[in-house]
Amino acid sequence: MHKTTLEQWALLEKVIEVGSFARAAEETHRSQSSVSYNLSVLQERLGVPLLMQEGRRAVLTPAGELLLNQVKPLLKAFSYVETRAATLQSGMRTRLDLVVDSIFPRRRLFEILRQFQQRYPQTQVRLTEVLENARIDVASREADVMVLTRRQDVTGRGEWLMNIDFVAVAHRDHPLFTLDAPLNDEMLSRWPLIQIADSRSSANASNESWTFSTIDAAIEAVMYQVGYGWLPEERIQALLKQNLLRPLPLSHGLRRATPLHLIVKRTLAPLDEQVETLLNLFSQPPETSPATL
């Protein structure tokens, strides 16, 4: 059996937080004598003084500070377990499966997840990123919410969400910029086209294409002058501003737009509160989303 209890450590933490036994007793709905007794027993069983007085305020001894810091993660974990149990009792979901195409703007995605976590801290979001042209596997098809390019790949209910702009670029020192503008397809064919594809779809790429399995790898390939490519403008804005990457002077087709669709699993009817909140966060314009919840 353990010599001490989590309750005793929690009372110690509360005393340090509020500065006195009286206020700790008030906030924990106990008598002051009960708080004093529990902390006295805690120190006696440990054989180490944990508290001392500085004026009217109770503060930790060096040993008390060391030991309480080691216990705090346990107190936090125990509080999480209790809160999660309350969530289960209320019928609120504890996990939400989300599939997002990797071309979705990262900053916006993380802001959405941050806001969701603040509102539902006990609901775990399991995020899976997929490539634009990758096949959607069975697990992803069963996700609660999906943000995908190919609406026809899944059977869920959904609608258009936004367009992702791709722009044709190359490194500023690439030989393409030494050619007479505008550039046509024949002029481009002398250098590899950098594309983003997974291992299953890369076999269908043309001989003139070099395929990479992530957006970051494709961007690096263009940065190292392996070739040129249409890259998500949002992901290369900083490189464009620094003039490290430059838009190609094409005769046509400088920009391309890929639609993203917001899809919810068909069997989720009616929608629960967390799914509705997540859908609303994705649907809000990026300039207003930080102030929503």
Residue, then its C-alpha position, 0 to 999 in steps of 0.5 A: m500500500h502507498k503511504t500517501t494519497l492523491e487527495q493529500w497531494a491535491l490539497l498540498e497543490k491547492v494550498i500552494e496555489v491559493g497561499s493559505f490553509a483557510r482559502a484552500a479549505e474554502e475552495t475544496h469545501r472542507s474545514q481548515s482542520s481537515v486540510s491541516y490534518n491531511l497535510s500533517v499526515l502527508q509530511e509525517r508519512l514521507g518524513v520530509p517537511l513540505l511546507m513553511q511559512e513566509g509571512r502569512r503565506a504557505v510556501l514549499t520547502p525545496a524538498g516539497e517543490l521537488l516532490l510536488n513537481q513530480v506528482k503534478p503529472l499524476l494529479k493531472a492524469f487522474s483529473y483527466v480520467e475523471t473528466r473522461a468518465a463524466t464524458l462517457q456518462s453523458g454520452m458525449r463522444t470521446r473520439l472523432d476521426l478526421v481525414v484531410d487532404s494534405i493540400f489543405p492549408r496547414r495554418r488553417l487546419f491547426e487553428i481549427l483543431r486548436q479551437f475544437q480542442q479548447r471546446y471539447p478537451q476530452t474528445q480526441v481527434r484522430l487526424t489522417e492526411v492523404l494525398e490529393n491523388a491517392r486512393i481513399d482506403v476503407a478506414s478513411r472512408e469510415a471517417d466521421v469528417m473528410v476534406l477531400t478533392r474527389r467527391q466521388d470517391v466516398t459515399g458521405r454527404g458533402e459539399w464544395l468547401m474551397n479551391i486550392d490554388f496551384v501555381a507553376v514555379a521553378h527556382r529563380d536560377h533554373p535554366l527555364f528563366t533564360l528562355d524567351a517568354p512565354l514558355n510553351d509545352e515543348m520548351l517545358s518538356r526538356w526538364p522534369l515535371i515535379q508531381i505529388a503522387d503516392s506509390r500506387s498512383s505514381a506508376n501512371a505518371s508520364n515519363e517526363s514526370w518525377t513523383f514525390s510522396t509529400i508536398d514538402a518533398a516536391i517543394e524541395a525538389v523544385m528548390y534544388q532545381v530538379g525540375y519545375g512544378w505546380l505547387p500549392e500557393e499557400r505552402i510556398q508563399a514565403l519562398l515566393k516573397q523571398n524570390l527563391l521560387r518564381p512563377l514561370p512565364l507560361s503561354h497559358g495555364l500558370r495557375r490551376a485550382t483544385p476543389l476541396h469538399l467537406i464530407v460527413k459520414r452518411t451514417l451520422a444522422p442526426l449529427d452530434e454536437q462535436v461533428e457539427t462544431l467541427l463542420n462549422l469551423f471548417s466552413q467559416p472563412p479563415e479571417t473570421s475563424p479565430a474569433t468564433l468560439 
